[in-house]
Amino acid sequence: MYIPAFEILIIFFNQNNLLIRKILLKGVNFYLNKDILLHQKSFN
């Protein structure tokens, strides 16, 4: 039961890989920008 479910998950993630990457990149960029803004505020 475990392996087929795992394979289905892999197929699902492969199909949605680009979408997931876009969402993750947006989230990472958002947090990096917040971090940079916080550092700029602390330096000024």
N, C-alpha and C positions, 0 to 999 in steps of 0.2 A: 504493500500500500504506500510505503514511504517514497520509494524511488519514482513511480509514475507521477505522484503529486509534485515531487521535486522537479521532474522533467517539464511538467506543465508550467510550473513557476518560471523555469528558465526560458521556455518558449514565450511566455507572457512578457517577461522582462526584456527579451530580445526584441520583441515587436514594439515595445514602448520605450526602448532604450533612449532614442533621441529625445522623446518628450521628457523622460525622467532627467536626462542630462541637462536639458534646457531649464527645467524647474530647479534642479540642484545648483546650476551655475547662477541663476537669478538670485537664489537664496544666499549663495556664497558671496556674490558681488554685493548684495545688500548689506551683509554683515561686515564685509571688508570696508565698504564705504562708511558705515557707522563707526567702525574701529578707527579709520583714518580721521574722521571728523572729531572723534573723542580725543585722539592724540593731538590734533591741531589745536583744539581748545585748551588742552593741558599745557602745550608748549607756549601758547600766546600769553 
